[in-house]
Amino acid sequence: MRAPPSISGTQRLRALVVFDEVYGFLPPHPANPPAKRPLVALMKQARAFGVGIVLATQNPMDLDYRALGNAGILCIGRLQTDADRGRVLDGMASSGNGACIRSSDLGDIVKRLSPRWFLMRDAHSEDRLILMQPRWTMSYTRGPMTRLEIRRAREGAGRLG
């Protein structure tokens, strides 16, 4: 029997998995639905093979804070409840935030964000916390992109910078 082909590690993005409204799939402990274990494994290991994972939710209380701790980049919009702010701050603390800002100040910033403003935390950047407002958004709901479409999108992004 022939061994399956192996995929070597890479720093380049080979695929992007987008999971919108992750509610119920990655709930806090002790809940353990069938999808939780593979999602956590993807978040921990996929980046080594060039696979990016995007998880989106409107309610951070629905997520296991340990999973948030595995995120390399967090984009946080306005969070109105103390419980949601606490969950996100717990997730940031478990990942070694590294920012020189008090947790209470961070909670106040997240509470007072205007619409379409985000606090972004990049675990791999010197500037760990950044306020950003996207200029525009684009949404395709037609399914996965082809390799050619990904290449064209990356080339277009290079011209914007």
N, C-alpha and C positions, 0 to 999 in steps of 0.2 A: 504494500500500500504506500502511496506517495504522501509525503508530509505536505501540509498546506503551506503556501508561500508566506513568508514572514514579512512584516512591514517594519522597516527601520524607523527609529525616532527622527523627528524633524523639528525645526523652529518655525517652519512655514505652515500656514493654515491650508489644510487639505480639504476640510469639510467643516460645515457649520450646522449644528443641530439647534433649532429654535423651538422652545417649548413655552408657548403662551398659556397663561392661566394654569399654573402648575398646582393649583389648589387640589388637595386630596392625594397627590402623588408623592409628596415629600413632607408629610406632616411631622409635627414635633413628637419626641419620645413620650410615651411608649408605643404610639401607633406605628404599625409596621406593615403597610400594604405591599403587595407583590412588586410594585414598581419602584419602591424606595431604594432597595439595595442596588439594583442596576444603575439607577440615577446617581447615587452617591459614588459608585465605582466609576462612572463616566466622568463625574466632576473631579475625581482624584487622579485618574489615569489617562483620560483622553488627550489632554494637551500634549503629552509626550509623543503622540502619533499624529499631531497636526489637526486634531479635531477640537473645535471650539464649541462650547455649550452656552446657550443663552436661555436663562430661565426668567420668566416674567410673572409677576403676581401683583395684584392691587392690595393684598393683605399679607404683610410679612408674618403676622401671627400664624399663618397657615403653614409656615416653613420651619423645618428643624434648624435651629441656630447653628448647629455644627456643619450643616451643609452650606450655610452662608459663609462660614469660616473658610471654606475651600474655594470661594470665589476670588479670582485674581482682580476682577474689576466689579465694583458695585456702583450702580447708578440709582440714586435714591431721590425720589420726588417728595413732595410735601406729605408728611405723615401726621395725621390729625390726632390719633389716639396715643396715649401714654404707652399702652401695651405694644403697639406697632413700633414706636420709637425705641422702646426697651429691647425688643427682639432684634432690631437692626443693630443697635449699639452692642448688644451681647455678641452678635455675629462678627462685628468688626473687632471687638476686643479679643475674641477667640482666634482671630487670624493675625494678631500682632499688628494692629493698626499703624503704630509708629509715628503718628502725627502728634505734634505738640499742642494739643487742644484738649480742654477738659470735656469729659463726657456730657456734663450738663450743658455746656456751651454748644456742643455738637447737636444735642437734642433740641435746643432752642433754634438753631439754624434750620434743621430739618422741619421743625414745626412751622416756621415762618416763610418757607420757600414760596415764591409766587408760582402761578401756573406755568408749566413748560420750563421751569428751572430745576436743575438737578445738582445734587452734591455727588461728585464722582470720586471714588476711592480706588486708586490703582496700586496694588501691592508691590508692583515692580518699578515704580517711578519714584524719583526723589521728591517731587511735589505730590505727596500722598493724597491730599484732599484738594479738589478743584471744584469751583462753582462753574456750571456751564448752562447755556441755553442754546439748544439746537436751532438752527435757522429754518430748517424745513424737515419734513419727514416724508418718507416714501414707503409704501406698503405694497407688496405683491402677495396675493393669496392664491396663487395658481399652482404652487407645488415647488419641488426642489429645482434649484438652478443647475444648468448644465455646466460642464467645465469651461466651455467657451464663454458663457455668460459671466461666470466668476472671474475669468481672466479679464474680460472687458470692464467689469466693475472695478477691479483692482487697478487697472490702467487709468481709468477715469478718476479714481480717488487720488492717484499719484499726481495728477494735474491740478487738483484742487488745493493741495498743500503747498 
